[in-house]
Amino acid sequence: MNTKEKILQVSEQIILDKGMHALKLADIAEEIGISQAALYKHFTNKQAILSNLAWSWLDRLLTDVWTFTPKSENDSTDVIVHDWLWLLISSKYHAYQQSPKMFELYSTYIVGDDILLQKYLARAQHALATAASLKNEQDALNLLLSVIAFDDPGLNHVFSKPIHDNFESMWRLLAPGVQQLERTI
């Protein structure tokens, strides 16, 4: 493991133990056994560490989403899109429940940063379009935006039923339109 990876690993552990706001560059450097100045060889500042850590965590969290393949090559567009969207939403929901401190980091440094949020949305858009073989990637973005409230578990308190029931209710509205989308195959 290189120094950059160690910095991220130690930062994540400190956040899990004490919370994001307790993270101090001096503590990271001490834990790794380097000077605080040496941290700047790898990251320009604390925000860069936190942004990189948030992205790394999100990337690990969504590995199955990024590499999603339909259960069957005969699955219809609506089945593929449904399963992909539910995998995205349920992955984030479980992460929110299991690791609220890391989810707060994600919310602050990905969702709260226009550039990283656009990067995330572009990656999700492309992954969904690829998984469903959508002819128009804009359709994938529109689908993501239509379920954005489910994409943020912090908004789950506004739902009266469990998240899966609410997603299925929304899906019944979306499914007829999804069935009409053009595919490349």
URFEN-V912819 format. One line per field, one symbol per residue. burial: b if it has 16 or more other C-alpha atoms within 10 Angstrom, else e. A space follows every 50 residues. Layout:
burial = ???
This chain:
burial = eeeeeebbbbbbebbeeebbeebebeebbeeeeeebeebeeeeeeeeebb bbbbbebbeebbeebbebebeeeeeebbbbbbbbbbbbbbbbbebbeeee bbbbbbbebbbeeeebeeebbeebbbbbbbbbbbeebebbbebbeebebb bbbbebeeeeeebeeebeeebeebbeebeebeeee
